[in-house]
Amino acid sequence: MSDNIKAHWQDTEVDLLLQHLIQNRAAGGDGGNFTMPTFNSAATAINDSHAIQTIGPPKTSKMVKTKWTSLKKIYNQIEIYRNVSGFHWDNVRGARIRGTAATSVWDTYVDPKVCNYNQFYCI
């Protein structure tokens, strides 16, 4: 399988990934730095789940690690925004960014490539 094949993540797959990592959090230590065996077992759990109809190629440990790294980055950026900026964050509705001033502040704290301003949440 080529290293250039990209994963297509559905919410149910992300949920299963997070559930698996929570169940195996001891393997990640205090910083959530999981090893490849944990990413392998997460990929297996996602691929073997009969409750999920996966889109695209089966998940590999590399895809799982990339997704986890991305989720941690988004989480850390939101925490910085929420704790330092003094602006609103809601775990259901996101930042509800309105106007150019709020967008500018958001862009200061969060990578704009990972956010969907029309939906007001990070993806």
MDTraj code that builds the backbone (N, CA, C; nanometers):
import mdtraj as md
import numpy as np

residues = "MET SER ASP ASN ILE LYS ALA HIS TRP GLN ASP THR GLU VAL ASP LEU LEU LEU GLN HIS LEU ILE GLN ASN ARG ALA ALA GLY GLY ASP GLY GLY ASN PHE THR MET PRO THR PHE ASN SER ALA ALA THR ALA ILE ASN ASP SER HIS ALA ILE GLN THR ILE GLY PRO PRO LYS THR SER LYS MET VAL LYS THR LYS TRP THR SER LEU LYS LYS ILE TYR ASN GLN ILE GLU ILE TYR ARG ASN VAL SER GLY PHE HIS TRP ASP ASN VAL ARG GLY ALA ARG ILE ARG GLY THR ALA ALA THR SER VAL TRP ASP THR TYR VAL ASP PRO LYS VAL CYS ASN TYR ASN GLN PHE TYR CYS ILE".split()
xyz = np.array([
    [0.0847, -0.1177, 0.0000],
    [0.0000, 0.0000, 0.0000],
    [0.0892, 0.1238, 0.0000],
    [0.0546, 0.2208, -0.0800],
    [0.1340, 0.3433, -0.0928],
    [0.1207, 0.4306, 0.0315],
    [0.2292, 0.5004, 0.0644],
    [0.2260, 0.5932, 0.1779],
    [0.1462, 0.7190, 0.1461],
    [0.1129, 0.7387, 0.0169],
    [0.0409, 0.8600, -0.0238],
    [-0.1103, 0.8464, -0.0148],
    [-0.1601, 0.7283, 0.0163],
    [-0.3045, 0.7090, 0.0279],
    [-0.3518, 0.7771, 0.1556],
    [-0.4564, 0.8590, 0.1413],
    [-0.5074, 0.9333, 0.2561],
    [-0.6293, 0.8643, 0.3153],
    [-0.6376, 0.8753, 0.4443],
    [-0.7513, 0.8189, 0.5160],
    [-0.8696, 0.9139, 0.5082],
    [-0.9873, 0.8582, 0.5053],
    [-1.1116, 0.9342, 0.5139],
    [-1.1731, 0.8968, 0.6481],
    [-1.1812, 0.9949, 0.7378],
    [-1.2278, 0.9672, 0.8738],
    [-1.3714, 1.0105, 0.8908],
    [-1.4545, 0.9183, 0.9344],
    [-1.5908, 0.9494, 0.9729],
    [-1.5937, 0.9706, 1.1240],
    [-1.6950, 1.0401, 1.1715],
    [-1.7070, 1.0657, 1.3152],
    [-1.7074, 0.9364, 1.3957],
    [-1.7740, 0.8335, 1.3438],
    [-1.7799, 0.7072, 1.4170],
    [-1.6419, 0.6435, 1.4299],
    [-1.5579, 0.6611, 1.3291],
    [-1.4219, 0.6079, 1.3347],
    [-1.3371, 0.6854, 1.4348],
    [-1.3543, 0.8177, 1.4356],
    [-1.2817, 0.9002, 1.5324],
    [-1.3259, 0.8635, 1.6739],
    [-1.4568, 0.8453, 1.6930],
    [-1.5081, 0.8052, 1.8247],
    [-1.4461, 0.6729, 1.8687],
    [-1.4408, 0.5762, 1.7782],
    [-1.3823, 0.4460, 1.8121],
    [-1.2333, 0.4594, 1.8425],
    [-1.1636, 0.5416, 1.7655],
    [-1.0218, 0.5676, 1.7920],
    [-1.0034, 0.6242, 1.9313],
    [-1.0809, 0.7264, 1.9654],
    [-1.0681, 0.7892, 2.0970],
    [-1.1039, 0.6924, 2.2088],
    [-1.2091, 0.6127, 2.1895],
    [-1.2454, 0.5123, 2.2900],
    [-1.1318, 0.4127, 2.3111],
    [-1.0696, 0.3717, 2.2015],
    [-0.9596, 0.2752, 2.2105],
    [-0.8405, 0.3366, 2.2853],
    [-0.8084, 0.4616, 2.2536],
    [-0.6952, 0.5268, 2.3195],
    [-0.7247, 0.5529, 2.4671],
    [-0.8482, 0.5846, 2.4983],
    [-0.8861, 0.6029, 2.6397],
    [-0.8703, 0.4705, 2.7142],
    [-0.9159, 0.3629, 2.6539],
    [-0.9031, 0.2316, 2.7169],
    [-0.7567, 0.1908, 2.7348],
    [-0.6697, 0.2435, 2.6501],
    [-0.5272, 0.2098, 2.6539],
    [-0.4410, 0.3283, 2.6956],
    [-0.5002, 0.4215, 2.7705],
    [-0.4292, 0.5454, 2.8045],
    [-0.3008, 0.5218, 2.8823],
    [-0.2914, 0.4150, 2.9572],
    [-0.1681, 0.3869, 3.0307],
    [-0.0505, 0.3685, 2.9347],
    [-0.0780, 0.3189, 2.8144],
    [0.0282, 0.2998, 2.7152],
    [0.0792, 0.4325, 2.6604],
    [0.0017, 0.5399, 2.6776],
    [0.0406, 0.6705, 2.6263],
    [0.1151, 0.7558, 2.7268],
    [0.1257, 0.7100, 2.8492],
    [0.1934, 0.7895, 2.9508],
    [0.1172, 0.9171, 2.9813],
    [0.1815, 1.0082, 3.0523],
    [0.1166, 1.1333, 3.0919],
    [0.0897, 1.2273, 2.9744],
    [0.1691, 1.2163, 2.8688],
    [0.1545, 1.3088, 2.7568],
    [0.0746, 1.2566, 2.6404],
    [0.0181, 1.1379, 2.6530],
    [-0.0597, 1.0832, 2.5423],
    [0.0270, 1.0475, 2.4232],
    [0.1530, 1.0119, 2.4493],
    [0.2460, 0.9746, 2.3432],
    [0.2435, 0.8235, 2.3235],
    [0.1464, 0.7790, 2.2454],
    [0.1280, 0.6370, 2.2233],
    [0.2360, 0.5817, 2.1305],
    [0.2593, 0.4522, 2.1398],
    [0.3579, 0.3855, 2.0555],
    [0.2869, 0.3155, 1.9401],
    [0.3648, 0.2691, 1.8437],
    [0.3072, 0.2048, 1.7264],
    [0.2227, 0.0817, 1.7597],
    [0.2588, 0.0001, 1.8585],
    [0.1683, -0.1115, 1.8903],
    [0.0269, -0.0649, 1.9292],
    [0.0176, 0.0479, 1.9977],
    [-0.1148, 0.1009, 2.0343],
    [-0.1875, 0.1512, 1.9103],
    [-0.1157, 0.2180, 1.8206],
    [-0.1782, 0.2637, 1.6957],
    [-0.2179, 0.1444, 1.6094],
    [-0.1374, 0.0379, 1.6104],
    [-0.1730, -0.0848, 1.5369],
    [-0.3023, -0.1440, 1.5903],
    [-0.3126, -0.1531, 1.7226],
    [-0.4339, -0.2122, 1.7806],
    [-0.5551, -0.1223, 1.7568],
    [-0.5355, 0.0090, 1.7536],
    [-0.6460, 0.1008, 1.7237],
    [-0.6926, 0.0819, 1.5795],
    [-0.5986, 0.0710, 1.4871],
    [-0.6335, 0.0494, 1.3461],
    [-0.7108, -0.0816, 1.3310],
    [-0.6649, -0.1843, 1.3994],
    [-0.7340, -0.3138, 1.3941],
    [-0.8758, -0.3013, 1.4491],
    [-0.8911, -0.2316, 1.5603],
    [-1.0243, -0.2133, 1.6202],
    [-1.1177, -0.1400, 1.5243],
    [-1.0672, -0.0383, 1.4575],
    [-1.1494, 0.0379, 1.3631],
    [-1.1858, -0.0495, 1.2434],
    [-1.0859, -0.1162, 1.1869],
    [-1.1091, -0.1981, 1.0670],
    [-1.1973, -0.3190, 1.0945],
    [-1.1905, -0.3716, 1.2162],
    [-1.2688, -0.4913, 1.2506],
    [-1.4093, -0.4602, 1.3018],
    [-1.4391, -0.3322, 1.3224],
    [-1.5707, -0.2967, 1.3748],
    [-1.6768, -0.3159, 1.2672],
    [-1.7745, -0.3971, 1.2989],
    [-1.8832, -0.4205, 1.2037],
    [-1.9896, -0.3114, 1.2113],
    [-1.9761, -0.2227, 1.3092],
    [-2.0712, -0.1128, 1.3247],
    [-2.0343, 0.0061, 1.2362],
    [-1.9147, 0.0030, 1.1794],
    [-1.8669, 0.1152, 1.0988],
    [-1.8524, 0.0708, 0.9540],
    [-1.9076, 0.1511, 0.8647],
    [-1.8844, 0.1279, 0.7227],
    [-1.7780, 0.2277, 0.6796],
    [-1.6547, 0.1814, 0.6725],
    [-1.5411, 0.2678, 0.6436],
    [-1.5445, 0.3156, 0.4991],
    [-1.5086, 0.4417, 0.4798],
    [-1.4933, 0.4993, 0.3467],
    [-1.3441, 0.5031, 0.3171],
    [-1.3079, 0.4608, 0.1972],
    [-1.1671, 0.4637, 0.1602],
    [-1.0941, 0.3401, 0.2080],
    [-0.9606, 0.3481, 0.2109],
    [-0.8802, 0.2308, 0.2456],
    [-0.8908, 0.1974, 0.3937],
    [-0.8591, 0.0725, 0.4290],
    [-0.8550, 0.0377, 0.5712],
    [-0.7530, 0.1260, 0.6432],
    [-0.7798, 0.1550, 0.7684],
    [-0.6897, 0.2391, 0.8468],
    [-0.5622, 0.1613, 0.8794],
    [-0.4498, 0.2296, 0.8685],
    [-0.3209, 0.1729, 0.9061],
    [-0.2753, 0.2399, 1.0347],
    [-0.1742, 0.1830, 1.0977],
    [-0.1213, 0.2451, 1.2194],
    [-0.0682, 0.3847, 1.1909],
    [-0.0115, 0.4052, 1.0721],
    [0.0394, 0.5385, 1.0351],
    [-0.0759, 0.6389, 1.0224],
    [-0.1862, 0.5969, 0.9623],
    [-0.3040, 0.6836, 0.9498],
    [-0.3592, 0.7184, 1.0873],
    [-0.3634, 0.6190, 1.1758],
    [-0.4145, 0.6403, 1.3108],
    [-0.3245, 0.7373, 1.3869],
    [-0.1950, 0.7196, 1.3752],
    [-0.1004, 0.8090, 1.4424],
    [-0.1150, 0.9522, 1.3900],
    [-0.1291, 0.9676, 1.2599],
    [-0.1477, 1.1004, 1.2002],
    [-0.2756, 1.1651, 1.2515],
    [-0.3838, 1.0866, 1.2591],
    [-0.5109, 1.1405, 1.3084],
    [-0.4986, 1.1813, 1.4545],
    [-0.4350, 1.0990, 1.5373],
    [-0.4173, 1.1299, 1.6787],
    [-0.3347, 1.2572, 1.6950],
    [-0.2283, 1.2709, 1.6173],
    [-0.1441, 1.3904, 1.6230],
    [-0.2251, 1.5138, 1.5861],
    [-0.3088, 1.5012, 1.4843],
    [-0.3948, 1.6119, 1.4418],
    [-0.4966, 1.6486, 1.5496],
    [-0.5589, 1.5487, 1.6103],
    [-0.6571, 1.5742, 1.7159],
    [-0.5926, 1.6419, 1.8362],
    [-0.4724, 1.5978, 1.8730],
    [-0.4014, 1.6606, 1.9852],
    [-0.3677, 1.8062, 1.9533],
    [-0.3280, 1.8330, 1.8292],
    [-0.2948, 1.9699, 1.7890],
    [-0.4185, 2.0593, 1.7980],
    [-0.5295, 2.0113, 1.7466],
    [-0.6537, 2.0883, 1.7520],
    [-0.6927, 2.1144, 1.8974],
    [-0.6871, 2.0106, 1.9801],
    [-0.7218, 2.0244, 2.1216],
    [-0.6321, 2.1292, 2.1892],
    [-0.5030, 2.1196, 2.1667],
    [-0.4097, 2.2139, 2.2293],
    [-0.4336, 2.3565, 2.1823],
    [-0.4640, 2.3745, 2.0544],
    [-0.4923, 2.5088, 2.0034],
    [-0.6205, 2.5648, 2.0647],
    [-0.7207, 2.4826, 2.0787],
    [-0.8462, 2.5271, 2.1399],
    [-0.8231, 2.5633, 2.2861],
    [-0.7442, 2.4832, 2.3571],
    [-0.7144, 2.5138, 2.4975],
    [-0.6421, 2.6472, 2.5109],
    [-0.5485, 2.6749, 2.4229],
    [-0.4790, 2.8045, 2.4260],
    [-0.5792, 2.9165, 2.4009],
    [-0.6598, 2.9009, 2.2985],
    [-0.7608, 3.0020, 2.2652],
    [-0.8566, 3.0233, 2.3822],
    [-0.9040, 2.9149, 2.4383],
    [-1.0028, 2.9221, 2.5460],
    [-0.9447, 2.9823, 2.6735],
    [-0.8237, 2.9459, 2.7068],
    [-0.7641, 2.9882, 2.8333],
    [-0.6934, 3.1228, 2.8289],
    [-0.6389, 3.1602, 2.7143],
    [-0.5591, 3.2821, 2.7073],
    [-0.6381, 3.3996, 2.6512],
    [-0.7207, 3.3736, 2.5531],
    [-0.7826, 3.4842, 2.4813],
    [-0.8983, 3.5489, 2.5550],
    [-0.9635, 3.4749, 2.6423],
    [-1.0805, 3.5282, 2.7096],
    [-1.2060, 3.5214, 2.6240],
    [-1.1987, 3.4579, 2.5086],
    [-1.3142, 3.4444, 2.4215],
    [-1.3888, 3.3155, 2.4517],
    [-1.5107, 3.3102, 2.4051],
    [-1.6010, 3.1995, 2.4326],
    [-1.5590, 3.0726, 2.3601],
    [-1.5748, 2.9596, 2.4288],
    [-1.5654, 2.8283, 2.3655],
    [-1.6715, 2.7394, 2.4271],
    [-1.7474, 2.6738, 2.3424],
    [-1.8519, 2.5824, 2.3850],
    [-1.8219, 2.4470, 2.3215],
    [-1.8186, 2.3401, 2.4010],
    [-1.7837, 2.2092, 2.3476],
    [-1.8859, 2.1539, 2.2490],
    [-2.0030, 2.2108, 2.2429],
    [-2.1035, 2.1668, 2.1468],
    [-2.1043, 2.2576, 2.0247],
    [-2.1010, 2.3888, 2.0469],
    [-2.1133, 2.4846, 1.9371],
    [-1.9807, 2.5453, 1.8922],
    [-1.8722, 2.5117, 1.9590],
    [-1.7423, 2.5666, 1.9195],
    [-1.7271, 2.7101, 1.9642],
    [-1.6550, 2.7882, 1.8859],
    [-1.6251, 2.9261, 1.9230],
    [-1.7321, 3.0246, 1.8773],
    [-1.8162, 2.9826, 1.7858],
    [-1.9200, 3.0695, 1.7289],
    [-1.8599, 3.2024, 1.6844],
    [-1.7598, 3.1934, 1.6017],
    [-1.6851, 3.3096, 1.5540],
    [-1.7728, 3.3924, 1.4613],
    [-1.7812, 3.5215, 1.4914],
    [-1.8587, 3.6145, 1.4087],
    [-1.7776, 3.7417, 1.3922],
    [-1.7644, 3.7866, 1.2688],
    [-1.6970, 3.9121, 1.2408],
    [-1.5472, 3.8974, 1.2208],
    [-1.4883, 4.0003, 1.1606],
    [-1.3463, 3.9948, 1.1267],
    [-1.2562, 4.0031, 1.2490],
    [-1.2960, 4.0771, 1.3519],
    [-1.2126, 4.0879, 1.4720],
    [-1.2019, 3.9522, 1.5419],
    [-1.3144, 3.8829, 1.5579],
    [-1.3140, 3.7514, 1.6224],
    [-1.2372, 3.6509, 1.5373],
    [-1.2537, 3.6587, 1.4048],
    [-1.1807, 3.5687, 1.3156],
    [-1.0314, 3.5911, 1.3269],
    [-0.9892, 3.7168, 1.3374],
    [-0.8473, 3.7489, 1.3510],
    [-0.7890, 3.6899, 1.4793],
    [-0.8609, 3.7036, 1.5898],
    [-0.8146, 3.6470, 1.7168],
    [-0.8082, 3.4948, 1.7054],
    [-0.9115, 3.4350, 1.6482],
    [-0.9141, 3.2893, 1.6308],
    [-0.7923, 3.2441, 1.5511],
    [-0.7646, 3.3133, 1.4393],
    [-0.6517, 3.2763, 1.3548],
    [-0.5182, 3.2894, 1.4275],
    [-0.5116, 3.3765, 1.5257],
    [-0.3898, 3.3922, 1.6043],
    [-0.3621, 3.2666, 1.6857],
    [-0.4663, 3.2013, 1.7340],
    [-0.4508, 3.0867, 1.8230],
    [-0.4676, 2.9514, 1.7554],
    [-0.5434, 2.9466, 1.6462],
    [-0.5776, 2.8190, 1.5856],
    [-0.5422, 2.8210, 1.4376],
    [-0.4814, 2.7140, 1.3910],
    [-0.4471, 2.6989, 1.2510],
    [-0.5752, 2.7016, 1.1680],
    [-0.5916, 2.8008, 1.0798],
    [-0.7167, 2.8124, 1.0042],
    [-0.7439, 2.6944, 0.9112],
    [-0.6428, 2.6145, 0.8781],
    [-0.6636, 2.5006, 0.7893],
    [-0.7474, 2.3910, 0.8537],
    [-0.7563, 2.3882, 0.9858],
    [-0.8292, 2.2805, 1.0520],
    [-0.9681, 2.3225, 1.0970],
    [-1.0087, 2.4425, 1.0653],
    [-1.1373, 2.4917, 1.1145],
    [-1.2341, 2.5207, 1.0019],
    [-1.3608, 2.5053, 1.0331],
    [-1.4691, 2.5317, 0.9411],
    [-1.5480, 2.6485, 0.9988],
    [-1.5237, 2.7696, 0.9465],
    [-1.5877, 2.8880, 1.0024],
    [-1.7385, 2.8881, 0.9832],
    [-1.7863, 2.8259, 0.8764],
    [-1.9302, 2.8239, 0.8531],
    [-2.0022, 2.7408, 0.9576],
    [-1.9348, 2.6393, 1.0105],
    [-1.9955, 2.5537, 1.1111],
    [-1.9509, 2.5900, 1.2514],
    [-1.8504, 2.6770, 1.2638],
    [-1.8014, 2.7276, 1.3911],
    [-1.7405, 2.6197, 1.4805],
    [-1.6758, 2.5247, 1.4197],
    [-1.6050, 2.4245, 1.5000],
    [-1.4856, 2.3745, 1.4237],
    [-1.3950, 2.3121, 1.4940],
    [-1.2792, 2.2530, 1.4282],
    [-1.3144, 2.1132, 1.3826],
    [-1.2582, 2.0770, 1.2676],
    [-1.2842, 1.9422, 1.2147],
    [-1.1569, 1.8624, 1.2145],
])
top = md.Topology()
chain = top.add_chain()
for i, resn in enumerate(residues, 1):
    res = top.add_residue(resn, chain, resSeq=i)
    for name in ("N", "CA", "C"):
        top.add_atom(name, md.element.get_by_symbol(name[0]), res)
traj = md.Trajectory(xyz[None], top)
